[in-house]
Amino acid sequence: MSSMSILFITLAIINFMSIALAFDARPLQDFCVADLTKKAQIGGAAPCKDPERVTANDFILSGFHLPGNTSNSYGVSVTSASATTLPGLNTLGLSFLRVDLAPNGFFPPHYHPRATELVVVLKGALEIGFITSNPTYNYFTKVVRKGDVFVVPVGLVHTVRNHARRDTVAMVAFNSQNPGVTNLPNAILAAKPAVDSVYLSKAFRMDVDTVKHLQSIF
Ligand SMILES: *[C@@H]1O[C@H](CO)[C@@H](O)[C@H](O)[C@H]1NC(C)=O
């Protein structure tokens, strides 16, 4: 990894640590290492492990240099540093991903309800765009190349696809430990129970059979 990439990642993390306090709750102790044996969630965070049993291993996660397996219909892989995989992150208002995209890999249009997203491309190139809310619906889109950093404001719908003819690798920071994700095609077409197809056909100005077909394949 080049020193430029490391600088960008470091700046991204420092930046998000300060912004994070404006969103996720401010911690009341040095740390609250996630106790993954307990299911109960307190305000979206896991219960704290007994501080006397906390070790340095709770604050390290290895393997972010390794490519993910992109053999799936989206051609993408997501490796996560969250309170689940890195228990020391619990309650600190931050999470992080490694994203691998095969050629033609993409994420469907989606949004994160609880976090701004910062994308650092380390290899290849991504075409990323976000859409402002009603009434403008402006689409701000860029090709984000190796060494570029792109920000997606909290809650806005965005599109992401590989722009390179080869694999693309990006690191992604969120200013929430639990940013959440809603894929628009799935939310609209694969809700359980299904959203009424006549209603959707009016919303999309599309015939009911087409809506029913889309609902059946999602
Ligand atoms: C990648 O995932 C596919 C589909 O799940 C699987 O068949 C394949 O063995 C995996 N490849 C590796 C290298 O793990």
The ligand as an SDF file (V2000), in Angstrom:
LIG
                    3D

 14 14  0  0  0  0  0  0  0  0999 V2000
  -16.1840  -18.1490   -3.8010 C   0  0  0  0  0  0  0  0  0  0  0  0
  -17.5690  -18.2870   -3.6480 O   0  0  0  0  0  0  0  0  0  0  0  0
  -18.1520  -19.2440   -4.5120 C   0  0  0  0  0  0  0  0  0  0  0  0
  -19.6730  -19.1340   -4.3730 C   0  0  0  0  0  0  0  0  0  0  0  0
  -20.0700  -19.1140   -3.0320 O   0  0  0  0  0  0  0  0  0  0  0  0
  -17.6000  -20.6160   -4.1830 C   0  0  0  0  0  0  0  0  0  0  0  0
  -18.1630  -21.5750   -5.0420 O   0  0  0  0  0  0  0  0  0  0  0  0
  -16.0680  -20.5910   -4.3530 C   0  0  0  0  0  0  0  0  0  0  0  0
  -15.5240  -21.8200   -3.9390 O   0  0  0  0  0  0  0  0  0  0  0  0
  -15.4650  -19.4640   -3.5240 C   0  0  0  0  0  0  0  0  0  0  0  0
  -14.0540  -19.3450   -3.8730 N   0  0  0  0  0  0  0  0  0  0  0  0
  -13.1040  -19.3190   -2.9450 C   0  0  0  0  0  0  0  0  0  0  0  0
  -11.7150  -19.1470   -3.4450 C   0  0  0  0  0  0  0  0  0  0  0  0
  -13.3370  -19.4030   -1.7500 O   0  0  0  0  0  0  0  0  0  0  0  0
  1  2  1  0
  1 10  1  0
  2  3  1  0
  3  4  1  0
  3  6  1  0
  4  5  1  0
  6  7  1  0
  6  8  1  0
  8  9  1  0
  8 10  1  0
 10 11  1  0
 11 12  1  0
 12 13  1  0
 12 14  2  0
M  END
$$$$
